[in-house]
Amino acid sequence: MRRVLVRLRQVGGFTGAVSSVRAVRMDMVVDNLGVARGGVTVLEGVSFRLAPGQVLVLRGPNGIGKTTLLRTLAGLQPAVGGRVEAGEVAYAGHADGVKAMLTVAENLGFWASVHGVQVVEAALGAMNLGALRHRRGADLSAGQKRRLGLARLLVTGRKLWLLDEPTVSLDTASVALFGSVLRAHLGQGGAALIATHIDLGLPEACDLDLTPYKAVQPTLDEVFG
């Protein structure tokens, strides 16, 4: 197995991945990657390139390893082997990461200060959160928390987004809203790798079927010799 060429640093739920080959890059290259869940390899030989302006949608049956792959690429768990070269990434998983005692604006302001950007108002507007700016995280509905969690992507300043079922708890209008946000991100040279069962209205999206990369599990005879 080849060494995974990636150094990782995590800040409060968002993971920044800095390539050991180049300090700054706008794409992600994955070569012969193996990932495991619970100590068992579930995917092996995964290879693809995610280029600026491109969105890849992970496909495959439930349990094949979509979440495991995203978590591995985000640096939240080690890979079994292979090679990853990437710039900084923003990861949005199943948890919204909303701070209950802070208002919507304060939540975004906190993350904006962490990443050194000043785009809170733009993020509020993009995810239709302006009217909720003074509401505490604890008082938000599930859909509102999800919109706030997705708005955090906009205050990271990162071009590579890794998204695990980003539209969970969103109504039809909010799904369309996020689709527009994602399209704008792509238009600005961003890229996204997404696990979703929902049509985001992105005809330019390409599918990445993980079925061919499903790891072959050893038989009992192979395990016990």
C-alpha positions in Angstrom: 0.0 0.0 0.0 1.2 3.5 -0.8 1.4 6.1 1.9 -1.6 8.6 2.0 0.0 11.9 1.0 -2.1 14.2 3.1 -1.6 16.3 6.3 -4.7 17.2 8.2 -5.8 19.8 10.6 -9.3 20.0 12.1 -11.0 23.2 13.4 -14.3 22.7 15.1 -15.9 20.2 12.7 -14.5 21.6 9.5 -11.3 19.8 8.3 -8.6 21.4 6.3 -6.5 19.1 4.2 -3.2 20.5 3.0 -1.4 18.5 0.3 2.2 17.4 1.1 3.0 18.0 -2.5 1.8 21.6 -2.8 0.7 24.0 -0.1 -2.2 25.4 -2.2 -4.2 23.7 -4.9 -7.7 23.9 -6.2 -8.4 20.3 -7.0 -8.5 16.9 -5.3 -6.7 13.8 -6.7 -7.5 10.4 -5.2 -5.6 7.4 -6.3 -6.0 3.8 -5.3 -7.6 4.8 -1.9 -8.8 2.2 0.6 -11.2 3.1 3.4 -12.5 1.1 6.3 -15.4 1.1 8.7 -15.1 -0.6 12.1 -11.7 -2.0 11.1 -13.1 -3.7 8.0 -12.1 -2.4 4.6 -15.3 -1.4 2.7 -13.8 0.3 -0.4 -10.5 -0.2 -2.2 -8.8 1.2 -5.3 -11.0 4.3 -5.3 -9.5 6.7 -7.9 -10.8 10.0 -9.3 -10.0 13.7 -9.8 -12.3 16.5 -8.6 -11.4 19.6 -10.7 -12.4 23.2 -10.1 -16.0 23.8 -11.3 -16.9 20.1 -11.0 -19.4 18.3 -8.8 -19.3 14.6 -8.3 -22.3 12.7 -6.8 -21.5 9.5 -5.0 -23.7 6.6 -6.0 -24.1 3.1 -4.8 -26.4 1.1 -2.5 -26.8 2.0 1.2 -23.9 0.8 3.3 -21.4 0.7 0.5 -19.2 3.3 2.1 -20.2 6.8 0.9 -20.0 8.4 4.4 -16.9 6.5 5.2 -15.2 7.8 2.1 -16.2 11.4 2.8 -15.0 11.1 6.4 -11.7 9.7 5.3 -11.2 12.4 2.7 -12.1 15.0 5.4 -9.4 13.6 7.6 -11.8 12.4 10.3 -10.4 8.8 10.1 -7.3 7.3 8.6 -7.3 5.7 5.1 -6.2 2.0 4.7 -3.9 3.1 1.9 -3.6 5.0 -1.3 -2.9 8.6 -2.2 -4.8 11.8 -1.7 -3.7 15.2 -2.8 -5.9 18.2 -2.1 -6.2 21.7 -1.0 -8.2 22.8 2.0 -11.6 21.2 2.3 -14.8 22.0 4.1 -16.8 19.0 5.3 -20.5 19.1 6.2 -21.7 15.8 7.7 -24.9 14.7 9.4 -24.4 16.9 12.4 -25.2 20.6 11.8 -22.7 21.8 14.4 -24.9 24.7 15.5 -23.9 26.3 18.8 -27.2 26.3 20.8 -26.7 29.4 22.9 -25.5 31.6 20.0 -27.8 33.4 17.5 -27.8 32.5 13.9 -25.6 35.6 13.1 -23.3 34.8 16.0 -22.8 31.2 14.8 -21.8 32.4 11.4 -19.7 35.2 12.9 -17.8 32.8 15.0 -16.9 30.6 12.0 -16.1 33.7 9.9 -13.6 34.8 12.5 -12.0 31.3 12.7 -11.4 31.4 8.9 -10.6 35.1 8.7 -13.4 36.1 6.3 -16.0 38.8 6.4 -19.0 37.3 4.5 -21.6 36.8 7.2 -24.2 38.9 5.6 -23.8 37.2 2.2 -24.1 33.8 3.9 -27.3 34.9 5.7 -28.8 36.0 2.5 -27.7 33.0 0.4 -29.5 30.5 2.7 -32.4 32.8 3.5 -31.5 33.3 7.1 -31.8 37.0 7.4 -35.1 37.0 9.3 -33.6 34.5 11.8 -30.4 36.3 12.4 -31.2 37.0 16.1 -32.7 33.6 16.9 -30.7 31.3 19.1 -29.5 28.0 17.7 -31.5 26.1 20.3 -34.7 27.7 19.0 -34.3 26.7 15.4 -36.3 23.9 13.6 -34.4 21.0 12.1 -34.7 22.6 8.6 -33.4 25.9 9.9 -30.5 24.3 11.6 -29.6 22.5 8.4 -29.7 25.8 6.5 -27.4 27.4 9.1 -25.1 24.4 8.9 -24.9 24.8 5.1 -24.4 28.5 5.4 -21.2 27.8 7.4 -19.7 26.4 4.1 -19.8 30.0 2.8 -17.8 31.5 5.6 -14.9 29.0 5.3 -13.4 30.4 2.2 -12.6 26.9 1.0 -13.1 25.7 -2.5 -13.4 22.0 -2.0 -16.7 20.9 -0.3 -17.4 17.4 1.0 -21.1 17.0 1.6 -22.9 14.1 3.2 -26.6 14.2 2.6 -26.7 18.0 2.7 -30.4 18.3 2.0 -31.7 16.2 5.0 -34.5 18.1 6.8 -34.8 20.6 4.0 -38.1 21.4 2.2 -38.4 21.6 -1.5 -37.8 25.4 -1.6 -34.7 25.1 0.6 -33.3 22.2 -1.6 -33.6 24.5 -4.6 -32.0 27.4 -2.7 -29.0 25.2 -1.8 -28.8 24.1 -5.4 -28.4 27.7 -6.4 -25.7 28.3 -3.7 -23.8 25.2 -4.9 -24.1 26.3 -8.6 -22.6 29.7 -7.6 -19.8 28.0 -5.7 -19.0 26.0 -8.8 -19.1 29.1 -11.0 -16.5 30.7 -8.7 -14.0 27.9 -9.2 -15.2 25.7 -6.4 -15.8 22.0 -6.4 -18.0 19.5 -4.5 -18.1 15.8 -3.7 -21.6 14.9 -2.5 -23.5 11.9 -1.2 -27.1 12.5 -1.8 -30.3 10.8 -3.0 -31.9 14.1 -4.0 -31.8 15.7 -7.4 -30.1 19.1 -6.8 -31.0 20.4 -10.2 -27.4 20.4 -11.4 -27.3 18.9 -14.9 -23.5 19.4 -15.0 -23.1 16.9 -12.1 -21.3 13.7 -12.8 -21.9 10.4 -11.0 -19.2 8.5 -9.2 -20.5 4.9 -8.8 -18.7 3.3 -5.8 -20.0 -0.2 -6.7 -16.8 -1.3 -8.6 -14.7 -0.3 -5.6 -16.5 -2.4 -3.1 -13.9 -4.4 -1.2 -14.0 -8.2 -1.5 -14.4 -9.7 2.0 -12.3 -12.8 2.8 -14.0 -16.1 3.3 -13.9 -18.0 6.6 -11.5 -20.4 5.0 -9.2 -17.5 4.0 -9.4 -16.0 7.5 -8.8 -19.2 9.5 -6.5 -20.8 6.9 
